[in-house]
Amino acid sequence: MDMKQAIAGLRHHTLVAALLFVLLLVLLYNLGGWGLVETSEARYAEISREMLLSGDWMHPRLLGIHHFHKPPITYTISAAGMGLFGVNEFGVRFFLQLSLLGQALMVYLIGQELFQSRKMALTALIIYVTLPAVLIAARNLTTDSFLATFELLAIWAWMRYKPSKKPAWLYLFYLALALAFLTKGPVGLIFPVLVVIGYRVKGASGYLSLVHHLLAFSLFLVLSASWYVYLMWQDRQFVDYFLLNHIVKRYTSPETFGRSEPWWFYLAFIPVLSLPWSAVLLLHLPALRKLLPEHKRLFVLWLLIPLLFFSLSSSKLILYVLPMLAGIALLISWLVYQLTARDLRIIARVTFVYLGLVVLSLILLRFLPLGFTVPLPLVLFAVLMLGVIYLLWRYMQQGIQQVVAAVLAFTVFLIPFSTHLLGANAEQMNSSKAVADLIREENLQGRTIIVYDRLLPSLAFALNKDIVSVSDQHHSLKRETQFETGDAWRNHLLRIQDRQDSARLREMLGGQAVLVSKRELPANRNWLRSQLTHSRQVGVWMVYY
């Protein structure tokens, strides 16, 4: 019996490995096929590019000016991707795809620890990687996907440590906590600490000495505080900057980072960006009464307390609660195995109708007056997707496996479809790749690139060169320059109202320069183009040279 179980476990792990490998191939397909999206992805990518080129891993810079909004882990990882594959979209997004696979593996391993069921664990893995919000996080470079990976690693390490009391798991837990802290600061501790409070193991034995606890916690303190202490030691301003601006004001002041949303933001958008699985959960909430008391406690702390905390915050983005989606995937995985055959038949019908309608909308996208460019091969690909979903409905035995297979197949088709759709609609995706293509087409990349009144890191990244930003009225160019120790930053940011900067700008425009403006220049700024005899329009952008 033990031998049979071992063989069954080996086959199951092989299936998980094969699934993750297929997902990796799908995620890497055409990964550089669309330009960086403004503003967040472009900002992280450009900081990573400048970090790679400068070799300064401690002082992140955005368009030549220090940018200390986040610790350097995300930039370092992204820079490593470009070190391997070059300064391009594929390189900067490469490790982001690995982070998604890491999260998926952690969800699987956590599911095994939590439910002692490989079947539930595998279902949780598939549910997680098919959640729309999770896929968005892995296709758009920010800190959140890396942060979720470290947080889930910490949660898994704690679940392994709790019953065995082996010190290696405790050290891994604190190491993962430190990496989470170095990815996004104190917010990275919320989910792991709540899970630590909520996780209980019946019959746990063993005792770990106080020395190991103190050593592991000391490891966390040293690693997590290293970057912050280093900067504070260099400049006392960083004490108030980190504590006041990036902890207190980010949480309490809607104006600080311009991410104010109503209190119900997460209540509305988490279900929408978790379809179709969120519908399964919401329609069968009463079944959660069957949860074991220790699981109820855990999921309350994993899901409801963070939901309340982030809903009260003045700064809201859907990816802030990415680790919550891992808990939701685990909860839904448990739930579907508690439902009756009749419930599962209803879920299957609704799911297939939902998937069919989504695919039909993708097919019709080419023919609707929505402003999207959809090449004919994409339409045919969507038709193939619809055919595969029909075959699964028609020939696969009804049940949770059929639903899981259908949603997974839909996701595997949707990922490559989306890369080509994004690539064909750069303007709608708020990308400046078309502008960079024009500059290269006209052989202008060797000139000084000047961008009027917009922060446009995607253009600097696409051209792989520094650009000059001209600040006039737009809020995006109100840069934090208090940490600059010299005047080198003035080569990257010119304030048009400043007489000296204005004179330098005239001199630049009189030489070999390219001026990029969003739409036409204001009438009172037409003097900027007086010496530039050519102009081309690319979407909303005007290029003067």
NORSUL-V271764 format. One record per backbone hydrogen bond with DSSP energy under -1.0 kcal/mol. CO is the residue of the C=O (numbers start at 1). NH is the residue of the N-H. If there is no record, write none. Layout:
BEGIN
co:nh
CO:NH
CO:NH
END
This chain:
BEGIN
co:nh
1:5
2:6
3:7
4:8
5:9
6:10
7:11
8:12
9:13
10:14
11:15
12:16
13:17
14:18
15:19
16:20
17:21
18:22
19:23
20:24
21:25
22:26
23:27
24:28
25:29
28:31
30:33
37:42
39:43
40:44
41:45
42:46
43:47
44:48
45:49
46:50
47:51
48:52
49:53
50:54
51:55
60:67
62:65
65:62
72:76
73:77
74:78
75:79
76:80
77:81
78:82
79:83
80:84
81:85
82:86
86:88
88:92
89:93
90:94
93:97
94:98
95:99
96:100
97:101
98:102
99:103
100:104
101:105
102:106
103:107
104:108
105:109
106:110
107:111
108:112
109:113
110:114
111:115
112:116
117:121
118:122
119:123
120:124
121:125
122:126
123:127
124:128
125:129
128:131
131:135
132:136
133:137
134:138
143:147
144:148
145:149
146:150
147:151
148:152
149:153
150:154
151:155
152:156
153:157
154:158
155:159
156:160
157:161
158:162
161:165
163:205
166:170
167:171
168:172
169:173
170:174
171:175
172:176
173:177
174:178
175:179
176:180
177:181
178:182
180:184
181:185
182:73
185:188
186:189
187:190
189:193
190:194
191:195
192:196
193:197
194:198
195:199
201:204
209:213
210:214
211:215
212:216
213:217
214:218
215:219
216:220
217:221
218:222
219:223
220:224
221:225
225:229
226:230
227:231
228:232
229:233
230:234
231:235
235:238
236:239
237:241
238:242
239:243
240:244
240:245
241:246
243:248
244:249
247:251
248:252
249:253
251:314
259:316
262:265
264:268
265:269
266:270
268:272
269:273
271:274
273:133
274:278
276:280
277:281
278:282
279:283
284:287
285:288
286:289
287:290
288:291
292:296
293:297
294:298
295:299
296:300
297:301
298:302
299:303
300:305
303:307
304:308
305:309
306:310
307:311
308:312
317:320
318:321
319:322
321:324
322:325
323:327
324:328
325:329
326:330
327:331
328:332
329:333
330:334
331:335
332:336
335:338
340:344
341:345
342:346
343:347
344:348
345:349
346:350
347:351
348:352
349:353
350:354
351:355
352:356
353:357
354:358
355:359
356:360
357:361
358:362
359:363
360:364
364:367
368:370
375:379
376:380
377:381
378:382
379:383
380:384
381:385
382:386
383:387
384:388
385:389
386:390
387:391
388:392
389:393
390:394
391:395
392:396
399:403
400:404
401:405
402:406
403:407
404:408
405:409
406:410
407:411
408:412
409:413
410:414
411:415
413:417
414:418
415:419
416:420
417:421
418:422
419:423
420:424
422:425
425:429
426:431
427:430
430:38
432:436
433:437
434:438
435:439
436:440
437:441
438:442
439:444
440:443
444:447
448:514
449:468
450:516
451:470
456:459
456:460
457:461
458:462
459:463
460:465
468:451
469:494
470:453
471:496
474:477
475:478
477:479
481:484
487:490
488:491
489:492
489:493
492:469
494:471
495:498
498:502
499:503
500:504
501:505
502:506
503:507
504:508
505:509
506:510
508:511
511:513
512:448
514:450
515:544
516:452
517:542
522:525
523:526
525:528
526:529
527:530
529:532
534:545
536:543
538:541
540:519
541:538
542:517
543:536
544:515
END
